[in-house]
Amino acid sequence: MAENNENALAGKAPAKPKPASGGVYKPPVERQSSNPLKACCTTADIGEWFAERFYVVLPIIDYLKKKEVPKHRLSFWYYFGGLALFFFMIQVVSGLLLLQYYKPTEADAYASFVFIQKEVSFGWLIRQVHAWSANLMIMMVFVHLFSTFFMKSYRKPRELMWLSGSVLFVLCLGFGFTGYLLPWNEIAYFATQVGTEVPKVMPGGDLVVNLLRGGEAVTGETLTRMFSLHVVMLPGLLLLMLAAHLMLVQIHGTSTPIGYKERGLVKGYEKFFPTFMAKDAIGWMLGFGLIIYLSWVYPGEIGLKADPLSPAPMGIKPEWYFWAQFLLLKDFSFPNGEFIAIILVTAGAVFWALIPFLDHRASREEKSPIFTIIGLLYLAGLLINTYRVFAVYGF
């Protein structure tokens, strides 16, 4: 007995159990666990259950685990695309909450807007978060668009990625334009009136204006059309294009600037999951903190209810992301000048979208300074005109 106990302590053999009273050995009784889910619902079992039912996505998960992101001195520009996506998700969530109380009719739109601001618990915060996240989303898209351009990430084989990103940019601007009228306050009403007037100078422009307004003037029908565009059509189109864009990003991976690999400027690679995504999440948390701060410290005004019979207030202007085009129309105020300005803006947008097919040097992994200069001119024009509007009208 002593030898057996020594072997048990040494790990060589189990110790014999002490006999029960009366010298008769009774084996231990196997009792069922008090928690019946403990044995059958372990993490491995749950993972196996989902894997059996969603086996189609397993290759995607395996791919994401293997995906790597290059590290170099310009790697921080990669995070702005993720920030734009994050602010869009904030838009969706806050927009769905606002829809619980908003009424898109000429009679009730402004009243429901005021009700959200003053009566609904934290309604003012949700509305401010929605407004500020829209501005930050468009700003991040601007930054992502130009950083991608200057790193020549549009070059072969990423032409479709650039095209889908350009369409996403236009759709984001559409969100800003269609959502501006929904509060149905004085500033939004007259700014929409001015904005929807622009196509009139083009051939067939009256038809476009009537489609946007639902008539010759901005009325409740215009509000209904803007609302349907804002909450149904544009989100559907954006989600489809966003899915295509993200799929292309996964297929082609993350691009590096021309010549970085050859000159040894790529310092290495980091795993997309979880390393890069963890850093992305930190940026998202900082972005959310920024939204809350701006919503609390710089809330937007409610304004007065729209009155079509009242004169337009002084200093009417669109949102900041349309300032450059707004000033161009003002600069071309001579006869047929607005038509020329629209042609220039349209031609510039088309040229910008087709750059991957025009910059052949970048597709051959060669530097293309001419297109870099073109990008700098685009950026300078936007910044200078935006500042000019700010200097005259303020923010």
HELIX and SHEET records of a PDB file:
HELIX    1   1 ALA A    2  LEU A    9  1                                   8    
HELIX    2   2 PRO A   36  CYS A   40  1                                   5    
HELIX    3   3 THR A   43  ARG A   53  1                                  11    
HELIX    4   4 TYR A   55  VAL A   57  5                                   3    
HELIX    5   5 LEU A   58  LYS A   66  1                                   9    
HELIX    6   6 SER A   75  TYR A   78  5                                   4    
HELIX    7   7 TYR A   79  LEU A   99  1                                  21    
HELIX    8   8 ALA A  109  LYS A  118  1                                  10    
HELIX    9   9 GLY A  123  PHE A  150  1                                  28    
HELIX   10  10 GLU A  159  GLY A  179  1                                  21    
HELIX   11  11 GLU A  186  GLU A  197  1                                  12    
HELIX   12  12 VAL A  198  VAL A  201  5                                   4    
HELIX   13  13 GLY A  205  ARG A  213  1                                   9    
HELIX   14  14 GLY A  220  SER A  228  1                                   9    
HELIX   15  15 LEU A  229  MET A  233  3                                   5    
HELIX   16  16 LEU A  234  HIS A  252  1                                  19    
HELIX   17  17 PHE A  272  PHE A  276  3                                   5    
HELIX   18  18 MET A  277  VAL A  297  1                                  21    
HELIX   19  19 TRP A  320  PHE A  322  5                                   3    
HELIX   20  20 TRP A  323  ASP A  331  1                                   9    
HELIX   21  21 GLY A  337  ALA A  353  1                                  17    
HELIX   22  22 ILE A  355  LEU A  358  1                                   4    
HELIX   23  23 HIS A  360  SER A  363  1                                   4    
HELIX   24  24 PRO A  369  TYR A  393  1                                  25    
SHEET    1   A 2 GLU A  68  LYS A  71  0                                        
SHEET    2   A 2 GLY A 268  LYS A 271 -1                                        
END                                                                             
